Amino acid sequence: MKDISEDIAWAKINKDVLASLENPRKMFWAIVLVAFAMLTVGIGCEAYQYITGMGVANMDNPHVWGLYIASFIFWIGMSHSGTLLSAILHLMHADWRKPIYRFAEAMTTFSLMTAGLFVFVHLGRAWQVYYAIPYPNERGIWPNFQSPLLWDAMAIFTYLSSSILFLYVGMIPDLAICRDNMHPGWRKKLYTALSLGWEGTDRQWRNFRVTYLTIACFLIPLAVSVHSIVASDFALSQQPGWHITSFPPYFVAGALYSGCAAIITLFIILRYVFKFEEYMTMPILKKIVRLTFAIAMVWTYLNMIEMAAVWYGHDPVAKDTLLERMFGPYAPFWWSMIFCGSILPFIMAFKRFQTNIPVMFVVSLLLNLGMWLERWMIVSPTFAHGYYPWTFDHDQWPSFVQWGMVFGSFGWFTLLFMGFCKIFPSVSMYEVKEMVYHRSLATKAAAGKLATAGKGAH
Amino acid sequence: MSVTTLLDGWSEWRHEHPINDQQHNPYKWAMSIDLDACTGCNACSVACYAENNLPVVGKEKFSHGQVMHWMRVERYWDEDGREYPDQGASFLPMMCQQCEAAPCETVCPVGATNHTPDGLNSQIYNRCIGSRYCSANCPFKVRYFNWYNYPITDNVWPAEMNQQLNPDVTVRGKGVMEKCTFCVQRLREAESNAKSQNRLVRDGEVQTACQQACLAGAITFGNLVDPESVVHKKWKAQQVELAKDAQTKDKEEGGSNLRGYRILEELRPYPSVMYMERVRESSI
């Protein structure tokens, strides 16, 4: 089965994708309302915590980090697969990514924005966050360049700005299509400004290709480094359960894993809502599911490596921490993580489930639940059972304030994403055209009729 | 203000842990705690509350682990089958160990916790943004975070009690980390008095609040660099050295007559507090 039909007219592609920008249905506003309500819960919790103090999150000594850091890692991780699809697969000429990379890239940007919020929420004095930025000041005080947390701040800021740039640059030809097809209004003005006078001349296309490729190459090392640095927050500390050499690759694998699972979820939603069946086809779903399965196995492997390293490392404290994760108060969550992260993905190995939409929808959500639990299981059990026995029995359960903000972050992400889908084309029109054209060339070549030269691809 | 300032100032600002390190001159503040003398009476903890303006958080927050005792006396019950009124326990006074290679110092994103030339692990409240990374990386869990705005919203000191606050010590607001300072306000006063008289601080001239309050005299405090100081003599008698990660006591086969050790020193934070282990089997 072909991943995209080769005889879709280009006008039809424009029409179908632009249809997604038309006035939303009632259901859209209903979901926006729900998402906004979720966000309000989060904002309310933050306001309460900001005014009263971090204590209301029920953190204590030694449980000084909690769901904020766990969710921060989760959202950073989510951002990775957008780059995987749009940059890495772009360089590898895997063109099945073309109909689905745009929303994945948007997901990257928005999940980074969500992750950034958790940094503020976590800080005891969020209003002084600029102390962590190396800005010139008359006192000659710099931040501490030894701290992984500082590297974090820099890496995330770089990654976020580059992702926004990448998303925007890749959208320019499509914005021009929107500009040419939209009726007058604020959005037409917006597209006119954003499309930078795109006319589709050869020179513009050449510059565009070079720019896009350059940013793609720039983004790949950033994507790897940003999550390695998040891993360094833990690996460079001295705590049992954190001080593990394999953490950076483990984090990157986990990041790609949760990101790919999120892509499957959004793929299914967008395909249904915008009736993108012709573009987001079953063979593409199959490919992304297989990719997710492969990454799931890499993640499982690295997880086992971590346990083996701790076990054979013969550090009694690290061993205790590991056992405490498995059989202590966090056991239900730890085993759920193992189930959702390592056992459940085997469903994806079966062909008949790879294209079964309801099954894949549920599985992809559960995979992400597993990955969220994984982050929590990295952060919290170390505090509950670290080096110092005096702190073992301290209260460790996060309060409603922490849960409320985690809950609110999903509302915030949904709002951003839904807004994006209604303002910007969530499928790349020009790249789908490219893909259709290449497929038709391949068919003609296979039929013995060489494609006629001179017919422009765009 | 330039990158040059940064590059030049960097190595001075962060000095290394004390192997072949001559920077502890003329002072290196250190402590020695005799666990055999400790009765677990908590007087040291109370003295610390009074000296350092520690907020009294109340029963509920205490049970949540949000208590702010810089000096805590840990109680470990004996497990010899006896029930509560007869059950023995051992006590361990625990405060910031003022590590020479402190795990908290390297991880602070803003450099709010630093090492001073006289061997203290300092905390700059104004600079702290409350990321709590230092506490996460502290092996002893002796850093305390201001979870609430204790002086104002929690009213830990009713108005008339503001008069009993120590004017030499800052009252901390919400969102900053704090910990034992070895009563740095007393140290600074003694150091500057001595300097104005063109001499060094004499042994016993400065005491920490916990030391002053300890009825059993379990706590000794002083300048480790000064060969005449009591703390130096005690460290020497126990053959405990600052720059080692395992002490002689642990190396002698079949037990040792030496009692000195430092907690978790195998992690190499090089703590400045020496404990002398108990000779009695139980405190009670």
Interface residues (C-beta under 8 A of the other chain):
Chain A: T52 G53 M54 G55 N58 M59 D60 N61 P62 H63 V64 W65 H122 L123 G124 R125 A126 Q128 V129 Y131 A132 P136 N137 E138 G140 I141 W142 P143 N144 F145 Q146 S147 P148 L149 L150 A153 D233 L236 S237 Q238 Q239 F383 G386 Y387 Y388 P389 W390 T391 H394 D395
Chain B: M1 S2 T5 L6 G9 W10 R14 K61 S63 H64 G65 Q66 V67 R72 E74 Y76 L92 M94 P103 T106 V107 C108 P109 V110 G111 R127 C128 I129 G130 S131 R132 Y133 S135 A136 N137 P139 F140 K141 R143 Y144 F145 N146 W147 Y148 N149 T153 K174 G175 V176 M177 L264 L267
